[in-house]
């Protein structure tokens, strides 16, 4: 008889609930966070799986106000460029709040490290698995933050090279996310882009194939 490794119904309900209620937050109230909680979230990220156990995550805490403001300027510049690239959607895009860099309580840049080419296990044919591993770490942090009642937003509107220069990063490292973290007054009931009528979610059935690409699962 095989052993039952499943969690209790209560624990399983909590796990599925935190995944369903996780939100990409943009609105923060600026209340301070305990350092112990920030490190708890970072530890959650550090427990993520990684291909070949390479642990390809580096986190840079941004504590100086001047650096935070410089990051905000980089994001605001890319926001304008993205708006121009969207053509007819430009004005609608500019109405969206796309970051909370100046309002959040903790600011962290998540990046891939340098010297990644030395890791071959699991990356010989899929070198992007280092990015997949870092994404797992960020998701761990996101879920832990939601479980703690803390908001977190992933900001990707920035020029990677400009950000690397600002933070004195190695040439072959690669920043992936500016993470805004902190208390919020409320969590969005649905993803913000849905609430703002920017885009509607698509049902799983549209993305689920059977046996080969494009054959809808029955």
C-alpha positions in Angstrom: 0.0 0.0 0.0 1.5 3.3 -1.0 1.9 6.1 1.5 -0.3 9.2 1.4 2.0 12.2 1.1 -0.8 14.7 0.6 -1.4 17.6 3.0 -4.6 18.0 5.0 -7.6 19.4 3.3 -7.2 22.7 5.2 -3.6 23.0 4.1 -4.4 22.2 0.5 -7.2 24.8 0.5 -4.8 27.4 1.8 -2.3 26.6 -1.0 -4.8 26.8 -3.8 -6.3 30.0 -2.3 -2.9 31.8 -2.1 -2.3 30.9 -5.8 -5.7 32.2 -6.8 -5.5 35.4 -4.8 -1.9 36.4 -5.7 -1.9 39.7 -7.5 0.6 41.8 -9.3 0.3 44.9 -7.1 0.9 48.5 -8.1 -0.7 50.4 -5.2 1.1 50.4 -1.8 0.4 52.4 1.3 4.1 52.9 2.3 3.8 51.5 5.8 7.1 50.0 7.0 7.9 46.3 7.0 9.9 44.4 9.6 13.3 43.3 8.3 12.6 39.8 9.5 9.6 39.5 7.2 11.6 40.8 4.2 14.3 38.1 4.9 11.5 35.5 5.3 10.3 36.3 1.8 13.8 36.2 0.4 14.3 32.8 2.1 11.1 31.6 0.4 12.6 32.6 -2.9 15.8 30.8 -2.1 14.0 27.5 -1.5 12.9 27.4 -5.2 13.9 24.6 -7.5 16.7 25.3 -10.0 18.1 23.4 -12.9 21.3 21.6 -12.0 21.0 23.2 -8.6 22.6 26.3 -10.0 20.5 28.7 -8.0 20.7 31.4 -10.6 19.2 34.2 -8.5 20.8 37.3 -7.2 18.8 39.9 -5.2 19.9 43.5 -4.8 18.2 45.4 -2.0 17.6 49.0 -2.9 17.9 51.1 0.3 19.2 54.5 -0.8 16.5 57.0 -1.8 18.6 58.3 -4.7 19.0 54.9 -6.2 15.2 54.3 -5.8 14.5 57.5 -7.6 17.0 56.6 -10.4 15.3 53.3 -10.9 11.9 55.1 -11.1 13.4 57.4 -13.8 14.5 54.4 -15.8 11.1 52.8 -15.6 9.3 56.0 -16.5 11.5 56.4 -19.6 10.7 52.9 -20.8 7.0 53.5 -20.0 7.0 56.4 -22.4 8.8 54.4 -25.1 6.4 51.5 -24.6 3.4 53.9 -24.9 4.8 55.2 -28.2 5.3 51.6 -29.5 1.6 50.8 -28.7 0.3 53.2 -31.3 -3.5 53.6 -30.9 -3.4 52.1 -27.4 -0.9 54.8 -26.2 -3.3 56.9 -24.2 -5.0 53.9 -22.6 -1.6 52.5 -21.6 -0.6 55.8 -20.1 -3.6 55.7 -17.8 -2.4 52.4 -16.3 -0.4 52.4 -13.1 2.5 50.2 -14.0 4.7 50.4 -10.9 4.9 51.3 -7.3 8.6 52.0 -7.0 8.3 55.2 -5.0 5.4 54.0 -2.7 6.4 50.5 -1.8 8.2 49.7 1.5 10.9 47.4 0.1 12.5 47.4 -3.3 14.5 44.5 -4.7 16.1 43.9 -8.1 16.1 40.2 -9.1 18.8 39.2 -11.6 20.6 36.3 -13.3 24.2 36.1 -12.3 27.3 36.3 -14.4 29.3 33.2 -15.5 26.1 31.3 -16.2 27.8 29.6 -19.2 29.7 27.4 -16.7 26.5 25.5 -15.9 25.8 22.9 -18.5 23.6 20.4 -16.6 20.0 21.1 -17.8 21.1 24.0 -20.0 23.0 22.5 -22.9 19.9 22.6 -25.2 17.8 24.9 -23.1 20.0 27.7 -21.8 16.9 29.7 -20.8 16.3 27.3 -17.9 18.3 29.7 -15.7 15.5 32.3 -16.3 12.9 29.6 -15.6 14.6 28.9 -12.3 14.8 32.5 -11.3 11.1 32.9 -12.2 10.3 30.0 -9.8 12.1 31.9 -7.1 10.2 35.1 -7.8 6.9 33.2 -7.7 7.8 31.6 -4.4 8.4 35.1 -3.0 5.1 36.3 -4.5 3.1 33.5 -3.0 4.8 33.9 0.4 4.1 37.7 0.3 0.4 37.1 -0.4 0.2 34.5 2.4 1.7 37.2 4.8 -0.8 39.8 3.6 1.9 41.7 1.8 1.6 43.1 -1.8 4.2 42.5 -4.4 4.6 43.8 -8.0 6.9 42.6 -10.8 8.1 45.6 -12.8 9.8 44.7 -16.2 9.7 48.1 -17.9 13.3 49.1 -18.0 16.4 49.0 -20.2 18.5 46.1 -18.8 21.8 47.7 -19.8 21.0 51.0 -18.1 19.9 49.2 -15.0 23.2 47.2 -14.9 25.2 50.4 -15.2 23.2 52.0 -12.4 23.7 49.1 -10.0 27.3 48.3 -11.1 26.4 44.8 -12.2 28.8 42.5 -14.1 28.5 42.7 -17.9 27.2 39.2 -18.4 24.7 39.4 -15.6 21.1 40.2 -16.5 18.4 42.0 -14.5 14.9 40.4 -14.8 12.7 42.2 -12.4 12.3 45.2 -10.1 10.2 43.8 -7.2 8.0 46.3 -5.3 7.0 44.9 -1.9 5.0 46.3 0.9 1.7 46.6 2.8 -1.4 47.5 0.7 -4.8 48.9 1.7 -6.5 46.1 -0.4 -5.8 43.4 -2.9 -7.3 43.6 -6.3 -10.3 41.3 -6.7 -9.0 40.4 -10.2 -5.8 41.1 -12.0 -5.5 44.9 -12.4 -5.3 44.7 -16.2 -8.7 42.9 -16.2 -10.2 45.5 -13.8 -8.9 48.3 -16.1 -10.4 46.6 -19.2 -6.9 46.3 -20.8 -7.2 42.6 -21.4 -9.4 39.7 -20.4 -8.2 36.4 -19.1 -8.4 33.4 -21.5 -9.7 30.0 -20.3 -7.3 27.1 -19.8 -9.2 25.1 -22.4 -7.9 27.5 -25.1 -4.3 26.6 -24.1 -4.7 22.8 -23.6 -3.8 20.5 -26.5 -3.9 16.7 -26.8 -1.1 14.6 -28.3 0.1 17.3 -30.7 0.1 21.1 -31.0 -3.2 22.7 -31.9 -5.4 19.7 -31.2 -7.8 20.8 -28.5 -8.1 18.4 -25.6 -11.4 16.7 -25.2 
